[in-house]
Amino acid sequence: MTTENTIRDSVRESYAARARTFLNPADIIPLTAAEPAACCSAEGACCATSASAAEQGYKAEDVGALPADITEMTLGCGDPLSIAGLQPGQRVLDLGSGAGFDCFLAAKKVGDTGWVIGVDMTPEMLSLAWKNAARTGAHNVEFRYGHIEHLPVEAESIDVVLSNCVINLSPDKPAVFREAFRVLKPGGKFAVSDIVADREIEPAAQANIGSYCECVAGASEESKYLADLSAAGFREVRVTGRVPYADVPGSGAKTWSVKVEALK
Ligand SMILES: C[S@@+](CC[C@H](N)C(=O)[O-])C[C@H]1O[C@@H](n2cnc3c(N)ncnc32)[C@H](O)[C@@H]1O
């Protein structure tokens, strides 16, 4: 049976494998994590392995200042910063921050008086993000170890929640939305890129863990995703961009990369 822990362990190992290709073993910080289950594929299946930052919609002037390998390491499916409207001085949280790409871009936008927190559950990804932070000299960014379903972030402390191609990987999306709502200040903004499906994906297709780790099989039906955000307390929930992503193996469902915004 595919339990929530099995899914998380497989997702973690998949992204750990990806991060290890950019790390020396000595750079990996030994955080205490649940023992990962078998990897979903030998190489580690991941989202958007071939999409460059430009293909994801980022403007060259925004990404140009970052080292090329950080730009190449983005595993997102869109550009959540394009709908975030970040302002100097804001506190920003990135759910599933990976190697830190969106955090570094956000850090530039919020400036010296702002602060950016990335949260990720994969020690290898956090190790890479911390290494990248040192290389870029970003001094207004931190990365925290945790699950996006139980955020290590205090209530009502964040102006904008970002996320790029991560919530589809969560086996408990309503919990992620409740946590995003909890940590946002009143009036705060939820601005994410993510994958949704045109229908509910059948359990048998969802159990394809390789497809799940590739950000396809775990996608919610779009209307359910939006309803779960509303149920968490968000208002003005809307999709502001939608491009085709991939068909779901073993299902008639299709997925879309969407930009979703909402307000607390
Ligand atoms: C597809 S990658 C996206 C990384 C980053 N947002 C980007 O655009 O490059 C997914 C990331 O989310 C993390 N992740 C997946 N599920 C998570 C969860 N439940 N809690 C915390 N992090 C999670 C993985 O470790 C991985 O770093």
The ligand as an ORCA input file, in Angstrom:
! r2SCAN-3c Opt
* xyz 0 1
  C      10.234     19.791     -7.997
  S      11.347     20.255     -6.759
  C      11.151     22.019     -6.796
  C      12.271     22.745     -6.103
  C      12.211     24.273     -6.227
  N      10.938     24.787     -5.796
  C      12.514     24.699     -7.655
  O      11.650     25.315     -8.283
  O      13.625     24.434     -8.123
  C      10.491     19.766     -5.302
  C      11.192     20.107     -3.975
  O      10.219     20.044     -2.937
  C      10.720     19.309     -1.853
  N       9.547     18.673     -1.216
  C       8.684     17.806     -1.798
  N       7.704     17.475     -0.939
  C       7.958     18.163      0.210
  C       7.307     18.215      1.489
  N       6.204     17.506      1.738
  N       7.839     19.014      2.454
  C       8.987     19.727      2.199
  N       9.647     19.701      1.014
  C       9.139     18.930      0.029
  C      11.727     18.343     -2.460
  O      12.683     17.951     -1.509
  C      12.313     19.178     -3.594
  O      13.423     19.927     -3.163
*
